[in-house]
Amino acid sequence: MVVPPKARERVMEELHETHPAICRMKSLARSYVWWPKIDSDLEMEVRNCEVCQVNRKLPPEAPLHPLDSLTPRLCWSIAR
């Protein structure tokens, strides 16, 4: 169903009611409704939602590796 501009805000509220995250929200929307630039509208809705931002999945932290083990002991030296 193509949603008219006046009803889009209400549809986005319904889709976002349980804070399903962006991928699930887009999937739900694509199953039932459409309007021009729907993906960007839904992304903006999630970006502006404080609850979604607090509860989003963050990538795991990468371990830090010291550079001491990577640098040679004597710069520009030739092993004999």
PDB file of N, CA, C and O in Angstrom, chain B, residues numbered from 101:
ATOM      1  N   MET B 101       0.842  -1.150   0.000  1.00  0.00           N
ATOM      2  CA  MET B 101       0.000   0.000   0.000  1.00  0.00           C
ATOM      3  C   MET B 101       0.907   1.239   0.000  1.00  0.00           C
ATOM      4  O   MET B 101       1.848   1.325   0.789  1.00  0.00           O
ATOM      5  N   VAL B 102       0.623   2.173  -0.870  1.00  0.00           N
ATOM      6  CA  VAL B 102       1.353   3.432  -0.915  1.00  0.00           C
ATOM      7  C   VAL B 102       0.728   4.366   0.114  1.00  0.00           C
ATOM      8  O   VAL B 102      -0.478   4.609   0.100  1.00  0.00           O
ATOM      9  N   VAL B 103       1.563   4.883   1.000  1.00  0.00           N
ATOM     10  CA  VAL B 103       1.077   5.723   2.100  1.00  0.00           C
ATOM     11  C   VAL B 103       1.152   7.192   1.688  1.00  0.00           C
ATOM     12  O   VAL B 103       2.204   7.647   1.238  1.00  0.00           O
ATOM     13  N   PRO B 104       0.052   7.948   1.835  1.00  0.00           N
ATOM     14  CA  PRO B 104       0.082   9.368   1.507  1.00  0.00           C
ATOM     15  C   PRO B 104       0.908  10.143   2.542  1.00  0.00           C
ATOM     16  O   PRO B 104       1.055   9.689   3.677  1.00  0.00           O
ATOM     17  N   PRO B 105       1.446  11.302   2.161  1.00  0.00           N
ATOM     18  CA  PRO B 105       2.321  12.070   3.062  1.00  0.00           C
ATOM     19  C   PRO B 105       1.711  12.356   4.441  1.00  0.00           C
ATOM     20  O   PRO B 105       2.427  12.340   5.443  1.00  0.00           O
ATOM     21  N   LYS B 106       0.428  12.611   4.504  1.00  0.00           N
ATOM     22  CA  LYS B 106      -0.204  12.947   5.788  1.00  0.00           C
ATOM     23  C   LYS B 106      -0.231  11.769   6.759  1.00  0.00           C
ATOM     24  O   LYS B 106      -0.300  11.979   7.971  1.00  0.00           O
ATOM     25  N   ALA B 107      -0.178  10.544   6.258  1.00  0.00           N
ATOM     26  CA  ALA B 107      -0.276   9.356   7.110  1.00  0.00           C
ATOM     27  C   ALA B 107       1.082   8.740   7.435  1.00  0.00           C
ATOM     28  O   ALA B 107       1.152   7.813   8.242  1.00  0.00           O
ATOM     29  N   ARG B 108       2.147   9.225   6.837  1.00  0.00           N
ATOM     30  CA  ARG B 108       3.462   8.600   7.012  1.00  0.00           C
ATOM     31  C   ARG B 108       3.961   8.667   8.440  1.00  0.00           C
ATOM     32  O   ARG B 108       4.532   7.694   8.933  1.00  0.00           O
ATOM     33  N   GLU B 109       3.764   9.772   9.111  1.00  0.00           N
ATOM     34  CA  GLU B 109       4.223   9.909  10.493  1.00  0.00           C
ATOM     35  C   GLU B 109       3.552   8.869  11.389  1.00  0.00           C
ATOM     36  O   GLU B 109       4.205   8.258  12.236  1.00  0.00           O
ATOM     37  N   ARG B 110       2.270   8.674  11.202  1.00  0.00           N
ATOM     38  CA  ARG B 110       1.530   7.682  12.010  1.00  0.00           C
ATOM     39  C   ARG B 110       2.012   6.261  11.711  1.00  0.00           C
ATOM     40  O   ARG B 110       2.147   5.448  12.625  1.00  0.00           O
ATOM     41  N   VAL B 111       2.269   5.963  10.443  1.00  0.00           N
ATOM     42  CA  VAL B 111       2.764   4.635  10.067  1.00  0.00           C
ATOM     43  C   VAL B 111       4.138   4.408  10.686  1.00  0.00           C
ATOM     44  O   VAL B 111       4.416   3.323  11.197  1.00  0.00           O
ATOM     45  N   MET B 112       5.004   5.427  10.644  1.00  0.00           N
ATOM     46  CA  MET B 112       6.331   5.279  11.247  1.00  0.00           C
ATOM     47  C   MET B 112       6.222   5.072  12.754  1.00  0.00           C
ATOM     48  O   MET B 112       6.991   4.297  13.323  1.00  0.00           O
ATOM     49  N   GLU B 113       5.300   5.737  13.397  1.00  0.00           N
ATOM     50  CA  GLU B 113       5.088   5.532  14.839  1.00  0.00           C
ATOM     51  C   GLU B 113       4.683   4.081  15.116  1.00  0.00           C
ATOM     52  O   GLU B 113       5.173   3.466  16.062  1.00  0.00           O
ATOM     53  N   GLU B 114       3.803   3.550  14.299  1.00  0.00           N
ATOM     54  CA  GLU B 114       3.364   2.155  14.468  1.00  0.00           C
ATOM     55  C   GLU B 114       4.525   1.186  14.257  1.00  0.00           C
ATOM     56  O   GLU B 114       4.692   0.237  15.023  1.00  0.00           O
ATOM     57  N   LEU B 115       5.316   1.423  13.231  1.00  0.00           N
ATOM     58  CA  LEU B 115       6.459   0.551  12.950  1.00  0.00           C
ATOM     59  C   LEU B 115       7.517   0.633  14.050  1.00  0.00           C
ATOM     60  O   LEU B 115       8.205  -0.347  14.337  1.00  0.00           O
ATOM     61  N   HIS B 116       7.637   1.796  14.652  1.00  0.00           N
ATOM     62  CA  HIS B 116       8.700   2.048  15.623  1.00  0.00           C
ATOM     63  C   HIS B 116       8.250   1.850  17.073  1.00  0.00           C
ATOM     64  O   HIS B 116       9.043   2.028  17.998  1.00  0.00           O
ATOM     65  N   GLU B 117       7.021   1.495  17.268  1.00  0.00           N
ATOM     66  CA  GLU B 117       6.421   1.401  18.601  1.00  0.00           C
ATOM     67  C   GLU B 117       7.229   0.534  19.572  1.00  0.00           C
ATOM     68  O   GLU B 117       7.374   0.898  20.739  1.00  0.00           O
ATOM     69  N   THR B 118       7.748  -0.586  19.119  1.00  0.00           N
ATOM     70  CA  THR B 118       8.490  -1.495  20.003  1.00  0.00           C
ATOM     71  C   THR B 118      10.001  -1.362  19.848  1.00  0.00           C
ATOM     72  O   THR B 118      10.749  -2.189  20.371  1.00  0.00           O
ATOM     73  N   HIS B 119      10.458  -0.332  19.136  1.00  0.00           N
ATOM     74  CA  HIS B 119      11.891  -0.079  18.906  1.00  0.00           C
ATOM     75  C   HIS B 119      12.592  -1.327  18.354  1.00  0.00           C
ATOM     76  O   HIS B 119      13.513  -1.847  18.984  1.00  0.00           O
ATOM     77  N   PRO B 120      12.155  -1.812  17.170  1.00  0.00           N
ATOM     78  CA  PRO B 120      12.693  -3.071  16.649  1.00  0.00           C
ATOM     79  C   PRO B 120      14.067  -2.987  15.996  1.00  0.00           C
ATOM     80  O   PRO B 120      14.565  -4.004  15.513  1.00  0.00           O
ATOM     81  N   ALA B 121      14.685  -1.841  15.963  1.00  0.00           N
ATOM     82  CA  ALA B 121      15.970  -1.607  15.287  1.00  0.00           C
ATOM     83  C   ALA B 121      15.724  -1.403  13.802  1.00  0.00           C
ATOM     84  O   ALA B 121      14.661  -1.745  13.283  1.00  0.00           O
ATOM     85  N   ILE B 122      16.703  -0.850  13.136  1.00  0.00           N
ATOM     86  CA  ILE B 122      16.514  -0.388  11.764  1.00  0.00           C
ATOM     87  C   ILE B 122      16.227  -1.514  10.780  1.00  0.00           C
ATOM     88  O   ILE B 122      15.334  -1.375   9.944  1.00  0.00           O
ATOM     89  N   CYS B 123      16.950  -2.617  10.852  1.00  0.00           N
ATOM     90  CA  CYS B 123      16.750  -3.703   9.878  1.00  0.00           C
ATOM     91  C   CYS B 123      15.355  -4.311   9.994  1.00  0.00           C
ATOM     92  O   CYS B 123      14.676  -4.520   8.989  1.00  0.00           O
ATOM     93  N   ARG B 124      14.941  -4.587  11.205  1.00  0.00           N
ATOM     94  CA  ARG B 124      13.614  -5.175  11.415  1.00  0.00           C
ATOM     95  C   ARG B 124      12.524  -4.186  11.028  1.00  0.00           C
ATOM     96  O   ARG B 124      11.505  -4.578  10.460  1.00  0.00           O
ATOM     97  N   MET B 125      12.726  -2.918  11.327  1.00  0.00           N
ATOM     98  CA  MET B 125      11.737  -1.894  11.002  1.00  0.00           C
ATOM     99  C   MET B 125      11.570  -1.761   9.489  1.00  0.00           C
ATOM    100  O   MET B 125      10.448  -1.644   8.996  1.00  0.00           O
ATOM    101  N   LYS B 126      12.679  -1.778   8.753  1.00  0.00           N
ATOM    102  CA  LYS B 126      12.610  -1.714   7.293  1.00  0.00           C
ATOM    103  C   LYS B 126      11.926  -2.954   6.735  1.00  0.00           C
ATOM    104  O   LYS B 126      11.134  -2.858   5.797  1.00  0.00           O
ATOM    105  N   SER B 127      12.224  -4.103   7.298  1.00  0.00           N
ATOM    106  CA  SER B 127      11.610  -5.338   6.842  1.00  0.00           C
ATOM    107  C   SER B 127      10.095  -5.313   7.033  1.00  0.00           C
ATOM    108  O   SER B 127       9.340  -5.695   6.139  1.00  0.00           O
ATOM    109  N   LEU B 128       9.665  -4.862   8.202  1.00  0.00           N
ATOM    110  CA  LEU B 128       8.229  -4.735   8.453  1.00  0.00           C
ATOM    111  C   LEU B 128       7.587  -3.769   7.472  1.00  0.00           C
ATOM    112  O   LEU B 128       6.531  -4.053   6.907  1.00  0.00           O
ATOM    113  N   ALA B 129       8.224  -2.635   7.275  1.00  0.00           N
ATOM    114  CA  ALA B 129       7.671  -1.624   6.376  1.00  0.00           C
ATOM    115  C   ALA B 129       7.541  -2.174   4.961  1.00  0.00           C
ATOM    116  O   ALA B 129       6.505  -1.989   4.322  1.00  0.00           O
ATOM    117  N   ARG B 130       8.564  -2.839   4.467  1.00  0.00           N
ATOM    118  CA  ARG B 130       8.541  -3.358   3.096  1.00  0.00           C
ATOM    119  C   ARG B 130       7.463  -4.421   2.898  1.00  0.00           C
ATOM    120  O   ARG B 130       6.995  -4.636   1.780  1.00  0.00           O
ATOM    121  N   SER B 131       7.077  -5.074   3.971  1.00  0.00           N
ATOM    122  CA  SER B 131       6.036  -6.100   3.867  1.00  0.00           C
ATOM    123  C   SER B 131       4.647  -5.504   3.677  1.00  0.00           C
ATOM    124  O   SER B 131       3.753  -6.164   3.146  1.00  0.00           O
ATOM    125  N   TYR B 132       4.464  -4.264   4.108  1.00  0.00           N
ATOM    126  CA  TYR B 132       3.107  -3.713   4.124  1.00  0.00           C
ATOM    127  C   TYR B 132       2.935  -2.367   3.426  1.00  0.00           C
ATOM    128  O   TYR B 132       1.882  -2.112   2.841  1.00  0.00           O
ATOM    129  N   VAL B 133       3.945  -1.503   3.475  1.00  0.00           N
ATOM    130  CA  VAL B 133       3.761  -0.134   2.986  1.00  0.00           C
ATOM    131  C   VAL B 133       4.942   0.321   2.143  1.00  0.00           C
ATOM    132  O   VAL B 133       6.000  -0.309   2.127  1.00  0.00           O
ATOM    133  N   TRP B 134       4.732   1.452   1.430  1.00  0.00           N
ATOM    134  CA  TRP B 134       5.795   2.060   0.641  1.00  0.00           C
ATOM    135  C   TRP B 134       5.486   3.532   0.447  1.00  0.00           C
ATOM    136  O   TRP B 134       4.325   3.929   0.352  1.00  0.00           O
ATOM    137  N   TRP B 135       6.534   4.333   0.389  1.00  0.00           N
ATOM    138  CA  TRP B 135       6.476   5.710  -0.077  1.00  0.00           C
ATOM    139  C   TRP B 135       7.881   6.102  -0.500  1.00  0.00           C
ATOM    140  O   TRP B 135       8.850   5.460  -0.094  1.00  0.00           O
ATOM    141  N   PRO B 136       8.007   7.152  -1.313  1.00  0.00           N
ATOM    142  CA  PRO B 136       9.341   7.563  -1.754  1.00  0.00           C
ATOM    143  C   PRO B 136      10.239   7.898  -0.557  1.00  0.00           C
ATOM    144  O   PRO B 136       9.810   8.563   0.385  1.00  0.00           O
ATOM    145  N   LYS B 137      11.468   7.436  -0.608  1.00  0.00           N
ATOM    146  CA  LYS B 137      12.473   7.665   0.432  1.00  0.00           C
ATOM    147  C   LYS B 137      12.076   7.073   1.785  1.00  0.00           C
ATOM    148  O   LYS B 137      12.430   7.623   2.828  1.00  0.00           O
ATOM    149  N   ILE B 138      11.351   5.969   1.776  1.00  0.00           N
ATOM    150  CA  ILE B 138      10.931   5.342   3.037  1.00  0.00           C
ATOM    151  C   ILE B 138      12.132   4.879   3.861  1.00  0.00           C
ATOM    152  O   ILE B 138      12.128   5.012   5.085  1.00  0.00           O
ATOM    153  N   ASP B 139      13.165   4.334   3.199  1.00  0.00           N
ATOM    154  CA  ASP B 139      14.337   3.859   3.943  1.00  0.00           C
ATOM    155  C   ASP B 139      15.009   4.996   4.702  1.00  0.00           C
ATOM    156  O   ASP B 139      15.336   4.846   5.879  1.00  0.00           O
ATOM    157  N   SER B 140      15.215   6.125   4.044  1.00  0.00           N
ATOM    158  CA  SER B 140      15.880   7.241   4.727  1.00  0.00           C
ATOM    159  C   SER B 140      15.002   7.812   5.838  1.00  0.00           C
ATOM    160  O   SER B 140      15.520   8.253   6.864  1.00  0.00           O
ATOM    161  N   ASP B 141      13.681   7.812   5.650  1.00  0.00           N
ATOM    162  CA  ASP B 141      12.783   8.278   6.712  1.00  0.00           C
ATOM    163  C   ASP B 141      12.857   7.369   7.937  1.00  0.00           C
ATOM    164  O   ASP B 141      12.879   7.844   9.072  1.00  0.00           O
ATOM    165  N   LEU B 142      12.895   6.066   7.697  1.00  0.00           N
ATOM    166  CA  LEU B 142      12.973   5.117   8.806  1.00  0.00           C
ATOM    167  C   LEU B 142      14.329   5.203   9.510  1.00  0.00           C
ATOM    168  O   LEU B 142      14.399   5.134  10.737  1.00  0.00           O
ATOM    169  N   GLU B 143      15.401   5.355   8.735  1.00  0.00           N
ATOM    170  CA  GLU B 143      16.731   5.507   9.336  1.00  0.00           C
ATOM    171  C   GLU B 143      16.795   6.744  10.214  1.00  0.00           C
ATOM    172  O   GLU B 143      17.375   6.704  11.299  1.00  0.00           O
ATOM    173  N   MET B 144      16.204   7.845   9.758  1.00  0.00           N
ATOM    174  CA  MET B 144      16.196   9.078  10.532  1.00  0.00           C
ATOM    175  C   MET B 144      15.386   8.901  11.820  1.00  0.00           C
ATOM    176  O   MET B 144      15.756   9.428  12.869  1.00  0.00           O
ATOM    177  N   GLU B 145      14.294   8.167  11.734  1.00  0.00           N
ATOM    178  CA  GLU B 145      13.467   7.896  12.920  1.00  0.00           C
ATOM    179  C   GLU B 145      14.280   7.171  13.988  1.00  0.00           C
ATOM    180  O   GLU B 145      14.211   7.519  15.167  1.00  0.00           O
ATOM    181  N   VAL B 146      15.044   6.172  13.579  1.00  0.00           N
ATOM    182  CA  VAL B 146      15.851   5.404  14.524  1.00  0.00           C
ATOM    183  C   VAL B 146      17.016   6.243  15.050  1.00  0.00           C
ATOM    184  O   VAL B 146      17.322   6.191  16.241  1.00  0.00           O
ATOM    185  N   ARG B 147      17.671   7.020  14.174  1.00  0.00           N
ATOM    186  CA  ARG B 147      18.790   7.869  14.616  1.00  0.00           C
ATOM    187  C   ARG B 147      18.360   8.919  15.624  1.00  0.00           C
ATOM    188  O   ARG B 147      19.140   9.297  16.499  1.00  0.00           O
ATOM    189  N   ASN B 148      17.129   9.391  15.511  1.00  0.00           N
ATOM    190  CA  ASN B 148      16.619  10.422  16.415  1.00  0.00           C
ATOM    191  C   ASN B 148      15.982   9.852  17.680  1.00  0.00           C
ATOM    192  O   ASN B 148      15.537  10.610  18.542  1.00  0.00           O
ATOM    193  N   CYS B 149      15.934   8.542  17.796  1.00  0.00           N
ATOM    194  CA  CYS B 149      15.313   7.903  18.959  1.00  0.00           C
ATOM    195  C   CYS B 149      16.378   7.592  20.011  1.00  0.00           C
ATOM    196  O   CYS B 149      17.299   6.814  19.765  1.00  0.00           O
ATOM    197  N   GLU B 150      16.240   8.200  21.166  1.00  0.00           N
ATOM    198  CA  GLU B 150      17.227   8.001  22.233  1.00  0.00           C
ATOM    199  C   GLU B 150      17.226   6.559  22.729  1.00  0.00           C
ATOM    200  O   GLU B 150      18.289   6.006  23.009  1.00  0.00           O
ATOM    201  N   VAL B 151      16.063   5.949  22.842  1.00  0.00           N
ATOM    202  CA  VAL B 151      15.968   4.557  23.307  1.00  0.00           C
ATOM    203  C   VAL B 151      16.696   3.624  22.348  1.00  0.00           C
ATOM    204  O   VAL B 151      17.419   2.728  22.784  1.00  0.00           O
ATOM    205  N   CYS B 152      16.514   3.826  21.055  1.00  0.00           N
ATOM    206  CA  CYS B 152      17.188   2.981  20.065  1.00  0.00           C
ATOM    207  C   CYS B 152      18.701   3.164  20.124  1.00  0.00           C
ATOM    208  O   CYS B 152      19.445   2.191  20.000  1.00  0.00           O
ATOM    209  N   GLN B 153      19.158   4.382  20.309  1.00  0.00           N
ATOM    210  CA  GLN B 153      20.588   4.640  20.343  1.00  0.00           C
ATOM    211  C   GLN B 153      21.242   4.042  21.590  1.00  0.00           C
ATOM    212  O   GLN B 153      22.369   3.552  21.520  1.00  0.00           O
ATOM    213  N   VAL B 154      20.560   4.076  22.704  1.00  0.00           N
ATOM    214  CA  VAL B 154      21.105   3.508  23.941  1.00  0.00           C
ATOM    215  C   VAL B 154      21.177   1.989  23.853  1.00  0.00           C
ATOM    216  O   VAL B 154      22.107   1.378  24.382  1.00  0.00           O
ATOM    217  N   ASN B 155      20.207   1.382  23.193  1.00  0.00           N
ATOM    218  CA  ASN B 155      20.117  -0.081  23.170  1.00  0.00           C
ATOM    219  C   ASN B 155      20.669  -0.730  21.910  1.00  0.00           C
ATOM    220  O   ASN B 155      20.555  -1.946  21.754  1.00  0.00           O
ATOM    221  N   ARG B 156      21.253   0.030  21.021  1.00  0.00           N
ATOM    222  CA  ARG B 156      21.760  -0.559  19.781  1.00  0.00           C
ATOM    223  C   ARG B 156      22.957  -1.466  20.058  1.00  0.00           C
ATOM    224  O   ARG B 156      23.664  -1.316  21.055  1.00  0.00           O
ATOM    225  N   LYS B 157      23.155  -2.396  19.157  1.00  0.00           N
ATOM    226  CA  LYS B 157      24.293  -3.309  19.279  1.00  0.00           C
ATOM    227  C   LYS B 157      25.545  -2.572  18.834  1.00  0.00           C
ATOM    228  O   LYS B 157      25.568  -1.966  17.763  1.00  0.00           O
ATOM    229  N   LEU B 158      26.559  -2.620  19.635  1.00  0.00           N
ATOM    230  CA  LEU B 158      27.825  -1.999  19.299  1.00  0.00           C
ATOM    231  C   LEU B 158      28.816  -3.073  18.868  1.00  0.00           C
ATOM    232  O   LEU B 158      28.769  -4.193  19.376  1.00  0.00           O
ATOM    233  N   PRO B 159      29.711  -2.748  17.940  1.00  0.00           N
ATOM    234  CA  PRO B 159      30.702  -3.753  17.545  1.00  0.00           C
ATOM    235  C   PRO B 159      31.631  -4.072  18.707  1.00  0.00           C
ATOM    236  O   PRO B 159      31.866  -3.217  19.561  1.00  0.00           O
ATOM    237  N   PRO B 160      32.161  -5.285  18.753  1.00  0.00           N
ATOM    238  CA  PRO B 160      33.063  -5.634  19.850  1.00  0.00           C
ATOM    239  C   PRO B 160      34.334  -4.784  19.796  1.00  0.00           C
ATOM    240  O   PRO B 160      34.789  -4.381  18.725  1.00  0.00           O
ATOM    241  N   GLU B 161      34.885  -4.525  20.966  1.00  0.00           N
ATOM    242  CA  GLU B 161      36.115  -3.743  21.022  1.00  0.00           C
ATOM    243  C   GLU B 161      37.281  -4.555  20.487  1.00  0.00           C
ATOM    244  O   GLU B 161      37.430  -5.736  20.802  1.00  0.00           O
ATOM    245  N   ALA B 162      38.100  -3.913  19.679  1.00  0.00           N
ATOM    246  CA  ALA B 162      39.285  -4.570  19.142  1.00  0.00           C
ATOM    247  C   ALA B 162      40.413  -4.469  20.162  1.00  0.00           C
ATOM    248  O   ALA B 162      40.613  -3.406  20.749  1.00  0.00           O
ATOM    249  N   PRO B 163      41.157  -5.557  20.384  1.00  0.00           N
ATOM    250  CA  PRO B 163      42.264  -5.488  21.338  1.00  0.00           C
ATOM    251  C   PRO B 163      43.380  -4.589  20.800  1.00  0.00           C
ATOM    252  O   PRO B 163      43.625  -4.543  19.594  1.00  0.00           O
ATOM    253  N   LEU B 164      44.035  -3.895  21.684  1.00  0.00           N
ATOM    254  CA  LEU B 164      45.147  -3.039  21.307  1.00  0.00           C
ATOM    255  C   LEU B 164      46.438  -3.844  21.311  1.00  0.00           C
ATOM    256  O   LEU B 164      46.674  -4.649  22.213  1.00  0.00           O
ATOM    257  N   HIS B 165      47.262  -3.626  20.311  1.00  0.00           N
ATOM    258  CA  HIS B 165      48.544  -4.314  20.199  1.00  0.00           C
ATOM    259  C   HIS B 165      49.649  -3.266  20.270  1.00  0.00           C
ATOM    260  O   HIS B 165      49.673  -2.344  19.454  1.00  0.00           O
ATOM    261  N   PRO B 166      50.549  -3.389  21.215  1.00  0.00           N
ATOM    262  CA  PRO B 166      51.635  -2.410  21.292  1.00  0.00           C
ATOM    263  C   PRO B 166      52.557  -2.516  20.074  1.00  0.00           C
ATOM    264  O   PRO B 166      52.789  -3.608  19.554  1.00  0.00           O
ATOM    265  N   LEU B 167      53.075  -1.384  19.632  1.00  0.00           N
ATOM    266  CA  LEU B 167      53.940  -1.368  18.464  1.00  0.00           C
ATOM    267  C   LEU B 167      55.368  -1.788  18.772  1.00  0.00           C
ATOM    268  O   LEU B 167      56.150  -1.999  17.845  1.00  0.00           O
ATOM    269  N   ASP B 168      55.733  -1.917  20.040  1.00  0.00           N
ATOM    270  CA  ASP B 168      57.096  -2.295  20.401  1.00  0.00           C
ATOM    271  C   ASP B 168      57.509  -3.625  19.786  1.00  0.00           C
ATOM    272  O   ASP B 168      58.660  -3.790  19.379  1.00  0.00           O
ATOM    273  N   SER B 169      56.597  -4.557  19.716  1.00  0.00           N
ATOM    274  CA  SER B 169      56.942  -5.869  19.179  1.00  0.00           C
ATOM    275  C   SER B 169      57.088  -5.856  17.660  1.00  0.00           C
ATOM    276  O   SER B 169      57.620  -6.806  17.085  1.00  0.00           O
ATOM    277  N   LEU B 170      56.630  -4.811  17.016  1.00  0.00           N
ATOM    278  CA  LEU B 170      56.696  -4.743  15.561  1.00  0.00           C
ATOM    279  C   LEU B 170      57.926  -3.993  15.050  1.00  0.00           C
ATOM    280  O   LEU B 170      58.334  -4.187  13.905  1.00  0.00           O
ATOM    281  N   THR B 171      58.511  -3.149  15.875  1.00  0.00           N
ATOM    282  CA  THR B 171      59.657  -2.358  15.416  1.00  0.00           C
ATOM    283  C   THR B 171      60.957  -3.109  15.675  1.00  0.00           C
ATOM    284  O   THR B 171      61.095  -3.752  16.716  1.00  0.00           O
ATOM    285  N   PRO B 172      61.903  -3.043  14.761  1.00  0.00           N
ATOM    286  CA  PRO B 172      63.179  -3.739  14.965  1.00  0.00           C
ATOM    287  C   PRO B 172      63.992  -3.067  16.103  1.00  0.00           C
ATOM    288  O   PRO B 172      63.825  -1.882  16.392  1.00  0.00           O
ATOM    289  N   ARG B 173      64.859  -3.855  16.722  1.00  0.00           N
ATOM    290  CA  ARG B 173      65.671  -3.342  17.831  1.00  0.00           C
ATOM    291  C   ARG B 173      66.651  -2.295  17.335  1.00  0.00           C
ATOM    292  O   ARG B 173      66.802  -1.246  17.961  1.00  0.00           O
ATOM    293  N   LEU B 174      67.311  -2.558  16.236  1.00  0.00           N
ATOM    294  CA  LEU B 174      68.259  -1.628  15.658  1.00  0.00           C
ATOM    295  C   LEU B 174      67.780  -1.247  14.261  1.00  0.00           C
ATOM    296  O   LEU B 174      67.763  -2.076  13.351  1.00  0.00           O
ATOM    297  N   CYS B 175      67.404  -0.021  14.110  1.00  0.00           N
ATOM    298  CA  CYS B 175      66.891   0.442  12.812  1.00  0.00           C
ATOM    299  C   CYS B 175      67.982   0.389  11.760  1.00  0.00           C
ATOM    300  O   CYS B 175      69.120   0.770  12.031  1.00  0.00           O
ATOM    301  N   TRP B 176      67.664  -0.064  10.598  1.00  0.00           N
ATOM    302  CA  TRP B 176      68.525  -0.117   9.431  1.00  0.00           C
ATOM    303  C   TRP B 176      69.792  -0.948   9.678  1.00  0.00           C
ATOM    304  O   TRP B 176      70.828  -0.698   9.063  1.00  0.00           O
ATOM    305  N   SER B 177      69.709  -1.897  10.544  1.00  0.00           N
ATOM    306  CA  SER B 177      70.873  -2.756  10.777  1.00  0.00           C
ATOM    307  C   SER B 177      70.762  -4.015   9.938  1.00  0.00           C
ATOM    308  O   SER B 177      69.666  -4.454   9.591  1.00  0.00           O
ATOM    309  N   ILE B 178      71.908  -4.587   9.618  1.00  0.00           N
ATOM    310  CA  ILE B 178      71.953  -5.817   8.827  1.00  0.00           C
ATOM    311  C   ILE B 178      72.356  -6.954   9.742  1.00  0.00           C
ATOM    312  O   ILE B 178      73.374  -6.867  10.427  1.00  0.00           O
ATOM    313  N   ALA B 179      71.588  -7.998   9.762  1.00  0.00           N
ATOM    314  CA  ALA B 179      71.912  -9.165  10.590  1.00  0.00           C
ATOM    315  C   ALA B 179      73.073  -9.913   9.964  1.00  0.00           C
ATOM    316  O   ALA B 179      73.067 -10.179   8.762  1.00  0.00           O
ATOM    317  N   ARG B 180      74.079 -10.257  10.776  1.00  0.00           N
ATOM    318  CA  ARG B 180      75.247 -10.989  10.252  1.00  0.00           C
ATOM    319  C   ARG B 180      75.381 -12.310  10.915  1.00  0.00           C
ATOM    320  O   ARG B 180      76.302 -13.066  10.606  1.00  0.00           O
TER     321      ARG B 180
END
